[in-house]
Amino acid sequence: MAKQNIYDNEIFFENYRKLRKNAGNANDVFEIPALLSLLPDLCGKKVLDLGCGFGEHCRLLADMGAASITGIDISEKMLDIARRENSSPKTEYINMPMEELNRLDGEYDLAVSSLALHYVEDLDGVVKNIRSLLTDGGLFVFSQENPICTSYSGGDRWTRDENGSKLYLNLKDYSVEGMRSTQWFVDNVQKYHRMFSTIVNILAQNGFVIEKMIEPVPTKEILEKFPKYEDLRHKPDFLLVRAKKQ
């Protein structure tokens, strides 16, 4: 099956970029702070950013003291912005799908990935390649859509009261793993659902020890500022993992 490159779809790309510019978007409020909290001291470290997108994380990693950053992404549109807006002498951007990591040479102290792994069909193969590129004791820190969210396969996500307020999440086909085709800006956006146990077992079977997991939920302070995130009491949007190569 050909790898989908949805971020080079013009309609999807423009709408996604607008979303990321919105004040109080979920990435800025929940995912990015949690991801940064899992990172080690980056001074002198070689970093691999998987699915680097606009390169914002690459620029931040350079500012945090990383010695070098290699950012890879399947989307040439995303990398065009990364090279124009988030370049640095420490950073190299490569147009490459994660499934072809075996083309890279060298070793890295840290592999990081932000909200990209749920687009990968062969997670086991990607994790194998990440392990082979990491130094002994190297870290793999990533975020992805929470499996409660990736299990969605159509219909109304919510049961609501007579006023339309969300009462609870409708969870369906959680144990049925595989590709989900959803509508997000455009039709047929392909993502891959895996259970929590599958994700954990793939990491363990490939020689990683999980050091910490985070499912960010809104604090009282966040809800006072952004009451729209009240529904995250029912389902965290993100899963974040810090794993160490044995």
Wavefront OBJ file of the C-alpha trace (Angstrom):
o trace
v 0.000 0.000 0.000
v 1.327 3.439 -0.942
v 2.113 5.696 1.996
v -0.423 8.515 2.267
v 1.093 12.001 2.186
v -1.952 13.958 3.325
v 0.027 17.038 4.372
v 0.904 17.760 0.747
v -2.806 17.967 -0.070
v -3.337 21.712 -0.604
v -6.720 21.896 1.157
v -5.556 19.800 4.120
v -2.266 21.675 4.387
v -3.820 25.152 4.469
v -6.491 24.184 6.988
v -3.973 22.438 9.230
v -1.702 25.475 9.182
v -4.619 27.728 10.176
v -5.489 25.346 13.001
v -1.956 25.451 14.401
v -2.032 29.249 14.366
v -5.204 29.405 16.466
v -4.641 30.662 19.986
v -5.218 27.921 22.523
v -4.966 25.011 20.071
v -4.657 21.603 21.726
v -1.068 21.112 20.566
v 0.123 24.256 22.332
v -1.998 23.770 25.458
v -1.490 20.041 26.061
v 0.783 18.122 23.702
v 3.860 20.343 23.413
v 4.261 21.080 27.171
v 3.937 17.358 27.929
v 6.444 16.435 25.232
v 8.982 18.979 26.478
v 8.599 17.666 30.033
v 9.843 14.246 28.870
v 13.010 15.488 27.178
v 16.440 15.028 28.785
v 19.162 17.667 29.006
v 19.964 18.232 25.331
v 23.378 19.831 25.710
v 25.666 18.258 23.111
v 23.122 15.640 22.045
v 22.452 14.404 18.499
v 18.696 14.369 17.879
v 16.472 12.764 15.253
v 13.027 14.368 14.779
v 10.588 11.958 13.093
v 7.769 13.687 11.232
v 9.262 17.106 11.944
v 6.599 19.033 10.016
v 7.150 22.790 10.046
v 10.425 22.336 11.941
v 9.260 24.195 15.026
v 10.483 21.443 17.322
v 13.811 21.267 15.486
v 14.385 24.964 16.093
v 13.404 24.577 19.742
v 15.724 21.584 20.193
v 18.592 23.626 18.748
v 17.806 26.476 21.154
v 17.802 23.954 24.027
v 21.429 23.046 23.302
v 21.300 20.045 20.983
v 24.523 19.673 18.993
v 22.727 18.582 15.816
v 19.177 17.841 14.701
v 18.051 15.772 11.733
v 14.418 16.373 10.867
v 12.654 14.018 8.494
v 9.185 14.345 7.006
v 7.244 12.861 4.098
v 5.704 16.243 3.237
v 7.721 18.535 0.989
v 5.236 21.353 1.732
v 5.967 21.085 5.454
v 9.717 20.920 4.875
v 9.607 23.972 2.612
v 8.284 26.004 5.543
v 10.733 24.324 7.935
v 13.693 25.355 5.773
v 12.402 28.916 5.382
v 11.202 29.576 8.919
v 13.048 27.193 11.245
v 16.478 26.609 9.800
v 19.686 26.724 11.827
v 23.320 25.700 11.310
v 22.641 22.703 13.549
v 19.648 21.395 11.588
v 19.319 19.223 8.497
v 15.943 18.501 6.905
v 15.365 15.368 4.812
v 12.309 14.485 2.727
v 11.774 10.879 3.817
v 8.948 8.734 5.229
v 9.600 7.219 8.640
v 9.304 3.760 7.128
v 12.654 4.360 5.370
v 14.755 5.212 8.421
v 17.167 2.447 7.481
v 18.526 4.837 4.824
v 20.045 7.029 7.553
v 23.616 6.647 8.802
v 25.111 7.526 12.153
v 23.894 7.363 15.739
v 21.584 9.590 17.738
v 21.210 10.185 21.462
v 17.513 11.007 21.191
v 14.708 10.265 18.758
v 11.629 12.440 19.144
v 8.323 12.349 17.280
v 5.328 14.645 17.651
v 1.907 13.354 16.535
v 3.162 11.346 13.578
v 3.263 7.666 14.562
v -0.496 7.149 14.194
v 0.027 7.667 10.436
v 2.444 4.693 10.316
v 1.130 1.255 9.402
v 4.263 -0.745 10.370
v 5.027 0.634 13.824
v 7.132 -2.420 14.701
v 9.414 -1.830 11.710
v 9.801 1.855 12.519
v 10.623 1.138 16.185
v 13.207 -1.464 15.126
v 14.920 1.122 12.951
v 14.791 3.762 15.679
v 16.496 1.367 18.107
v 19.256 0.639 15.598
v 19.933 4.385 15.216
v 20.080 5.155 18.936
v 23.192 5.033 21.109
v 23.151 2.661 24.090
v 20.857 4.235 26.651
v 19.411 6.542 24.019
v 15.868 7.836 24.446
v 12.783 7.648 22.264
v 10.224 10.312 23.209
v 7.005 10.523 21.242
v 3.423 11.667 21.200
v 0.544 10.268 19.215
v -3.227 10.482 19.175
v -4.562 8.617 22.180
v -5.759 5.089 21.297
v -9.185 6.031 22.639
v -9.285 8.570 19.804
v -7.705 6.468 17.044
v -10.295 3.739 17.642
v -12.975 6.053 16.198
v -14.455 4.563 13.036
v -17.531 6.690 12.316
v -20.827 7.703 13.844
v -21.380 10.144 16.700
v -18.445 10.157 19.103
v -20.657 11.421 21.939
v -23.872 10.687 23.796
v -25.489 14.042 24.547
v -28.288 15.359 26.758
v -31.386 17.146 25.482
v -29.407 20.407 25.244
v -26.639 18.864 23.143
v -24.093 18.824 25.961
v -21.675 15.881 25.938
v -22.429 13.278 28.588
v -19.928 10.556 27.715
v -17.835 9.160 24.889
v -19.092 6.392 22.640
v -16.213 3.925 22.380
v -16.478 1.408 19.545
v -14.179 -1.225 18.011
v -11.299 -0.460 20.383
v -9.924 -4.004 20.017
v -10.182 -3.938 16.206
v -6.770 -2.663 15.180
v -5.801 -1.312 11.791
v -6.414 1.557 9.403
v -9.151 4.099 10.038
v -10.286 6.403 7.235
v -11.684 9.631 8.669
v -12.803 13.071 7.547
v -10.546 15.861 8.798
v -10.488 18.910 6.503
v -10.705 16.423 3.603
v -12.084 12.911 3.127
v -10.072 9.700 3.534
v -7.419 10.799 6.008
v -5.745 7.520 6.931
v -4.604 6.793 10.466
v -3.765 3.536 12.235
v -5.362 2.389 15.465
v -3.464 0.271 17.972
v -4.409 -0.658 21.522
v -2.297 0.592 24.437
v -1.011 -2.950 24.998
v 0.150 -3.232 21.383
v 2.121 0.017 21.611
v 3.730 -1.018 24.907
v 4.545 -4.526 23.648
v 6.138 -3.242 20.423
v 8.433 -1.024 22.476
v 9.284 -3.825 24.928
v 9.891 -6.432 22.235
v 12.314 -4.079 20.514
v 14.449 -3.546 23.611
v 12.947 -0.392 25.114
v 12.099 0.236 28.750
v 9.214 2.647 29.288
v 10.237 5.319 31.775
v 7.103 7.463 31.755
v 3.734 7.872 30.029
v 1.500 10.962 30.029
v -2.122 11.451 28.975
v -2.592 15.225 29.360
v -5.889 16.410 30.807
v -7.036 19.974 31.537
v -6.241 21.560 34.864
v -8.662 23.910 36.604
v -6.577 26.832 35.329
v -6.750 25.584 31.737
v -10.529 25.129 31.940
v -10.982 28.638 33.283
v -9.121 29.965 30.249
v -10.337 27.420 27.670
v -13.681 25.923 28.792
v -14.001 24.150 25.417
v -11.624 21.476 26.756
v -14.133 20.263 29.359
v -14.776 17.154 27.254
v -11.176 16.004 27.764
v -12.287 14.754 31.181
v -13.819 11.875 29.201
v -11.010 11.213 26.721
v -7.450 12.551 26.663
v -6.548 13.542 23.098
v -2.897 12.518 23.358
v -0.595 9.772 24.586
v 3.064 10.575 25.282
v 5.810 8.069 26.043
v 9.446 8.264 27.117
v 11.289 4.990 26.442
v 14.959 4.083 26.922
v 17.036 1.722 24.784
v 18.377 -1.037 27.003
l 1 2 3 4 5 6 7 8 9 10 11 12 13 14 15 16 17 18 19 20 21 22 23 24 25 26 27 28 29 30 31 32 33 34 35 36 37 38 39 40 41 42 43 44 45 46 47 48 49 50 51 52 53 54 55 56 57 58 59 60 61 62 63 64 65 66 67 68 69 70 71 72 73 74 75 76 77 78 79 80 81 82 83 84 85 86 87 88 89 90 91 92 93 94 95 96 97 98 99 100 101 102 103 104 105 106 107 108 109 110 111 112 113 114 115 116 117 118 119 120 121 122 123 124 125 126 127 128 129 130 131 132 133 134 135 136 137 138 139 140 141 142 143 144 145 146 147 148 149 150 151 152 153 154 155 156 157 158 159 160 161 162 163 164 165 166 167 168 169 170 171 172 173 174 175 176 177 178 179 180 181 182 183 184 185 186 187 188 189 190 191 192 193 194 195 196 197 198 199 200 201 202 203 204 205 206 207 208 209 210 211 212 213 214 215 216 217 218 219 220 221 222 223 224 225 226 227 228 229 230 231 232 233 234 235 236 237 238 239 240 241 242 243 244 245 246
